Amino acid sequence: MVKQVISMFILLLGSYGVSAQSTFGVKVALGTLQASETESMVSTDGIVVSHNLKFLDYSNANSIGLYANKEANFLFVQAEVLYTTYKANYSIISYIDDDLPTTMLEETSQNLDLHVIGGLKFNNFKIGVGPVFHKSLDFNSDLSQFGFYNEKRRNLSAGFQAMIAYDLGLFTVDLKYEDAFNNVGDHIYFGNNKSKFKSNLSVLTLGLGIGF
């Protein structure tokens, strides 16, 4: 699917013709991953509950990468490839081990993100929408120390985003809102039983691009 989106992006750029203006540059971004606290009782047989696993929050997401933008009249299309890191925080309580206090746990994610955005430009403002794909590069979870933990993580996830941006000469400031298609803890299974976290995930990101 990522290859198809890249191909579509190239075709869109080509369709603007020689009169279109192109910009390439580097970009940094800071994102806030928004999800409410939620918990799931741990049971590998569906009967006996051994632990209570609680999702607390996410750290900020830090991104750096490249972007390409092409404009013609009042239209624009833009693609970004960003390296992003963030953490998820959990707590766990054991009902079977009196010596185990409430323990804080972390999951660390490193992704390669592909953004494709198209829309309208008027004066120095841009408003656009498009898909975003997250390719997992590395993932580490403190939950792996527990025997009940079974990771069923997808290497590719997706979402849909809206963007508003403002051009300041070589600089572009943008604000994005992403509605992620996956929820908190989708990758966490207790044996063969999927965890029952009930919290949607969205991302609000502030970005700064420097074009050439």
VENMOFEN-V858209 format. One record per backbone hydrogen bond with DSSP energy under -0.5 kcal/mol. CO is the residue of the C=O (numbers start at 1). NH is the residue of the N-H. E is the energy in kcal/mol with one decimal. If there is no record, write none. Layout:
CO&NH&E  CO&NH&E
//
This chain:
1&5&-2.1  2&6&-2.4  3&7&-2.3  4&8&-2.3  5&9&-2.4  6&10&-2.3  7&11&-2.1  8&12&-2.2  9&13&-2.3  10&14&-2.3  11&15&-1.8  12&16&-0.7  13&16&-1.1  14&17&-1.1  17&20&-1.3  21&71&-2.8  23&69&-3.3  24&212&-2.8  25&67&-2.3  26&210&-2.8  27&65&-2.2  28&208&-2.9  29&63&-2.4  30&206&-2.5  31&33&-0.6  31&61&-2.7  32&34&-0.6  32&204&-2.3  33&35&-0.6  34&202&-1.8  38&55&-3.4  40&53&-2.4  41&43&-0.6  42&50&-2.6  42&51&-0.8  48&50&-0.6  50&95&-3.3  50&96&-0.7  51&42&-3.2  52&54&-0.5  52&93&-1.9  53&40&-2.9  54&91&-2.3  55&38&-1.3  57&89&-3.1  59&33&-0.5  60&62&-0.5  61&31&-3.1  62&85&-2.0  63&29&-2.0  64&83&-3.2  65&27&-2.4  66&81&-2.6  67&25&-2.2  68&79&-2.5  69&23&-3.0  70&77&-2.1  71&21&-2.8  72&75&-2.2  74&121&-2.8  75&72&-2.3  76&119&-2.2  77&70&-2.5  78&117&-3.0  79&68&-2.6  80&115&-2.4  81&66&-2.2  82&84&-0.6  82&113&-3.4  83&64&-1.6  84&111&-2.9  85&62&-2.1  86&109&-2.7  87&59&-2.7  88&107&-2.1  89&56&-3.0  89&57&-1.0  90&105&-2.9  91&54&-3.2  92&103&-2.2  93&52&-2.4  97&100&-1.5  99&101&-0.8  100&94&-0.6  103&92&-1.9  105&90&-2.6  106&142&-2.6  107&88&-2.4  108&140&-2.1  109&86&-1.7  110&137&-3.2  110&138&-1.8  111&84&-2.6  111&113&-0.6  112&135&-2.9  113&82&-2.4  113&115&-0.5  114&133&-2.5  115&80&-2.2  117&78&-3.2  118&129&-2.1  119&76&-1.8  120&127&-2.5  122&125&-2.3  124&167&-2.4  125&122&-2.0  126&165&-2.5  127&120&-2.3  128&163&-3.0  129&118&-2.3  130&161&-2.8  131&116&-2.1  132&159&-2.0  133&114&-2.7  133&135&-0.6  134&136&-0.6  134&157&-2.1  135&112&-2.9  138&110&-2.4  140&108&-2.9  141&144&-1.4  142&145&-1.4  143&146&-2.1  146&149&-1.1  148&191&-1.7  150&152&-0.5  150&189&-1.9  155&136&-2.8  157&134&-2.9  158&181&-2.4  159&132&-2.0  160&179&-2.9  161&130&-1.8  162&177&-2.4  163&128&-2.3  164&175&-2.7  165&126&-2.3  166&173&-2.4  168&171&-1.9  170&211&-3.2  171&168&-4.2  172&209&-2.9  173&166&-2.7  174&207&-2.7  175&164&-2.1  176&205&-2.4  177&162&-2.1  178&180&-0.8  178&203&-2.3  179&160&-1.8  182&201&-0.5  183&186&-1.4  185&188&-1.5  187&152&-2.8  187&189&-0.6  188&195&-2.4  189&150&-2.6  189&191&-0.8  190&192&-0.5  190&193&-1.8  192&194&-0.5  193&190&-3.7  199&184&-2.3  201&180&-1.4  202&34&-3.3  203&178&-3.1  203&205&-0.5  204&32&-3.1  205&176&-2.6  205&207&-0.5  206&30&-2.5  207&174&-2.0  208&28&-2.2  209&172&-2.2  209&211&-0.5  210&26&-1.8
//
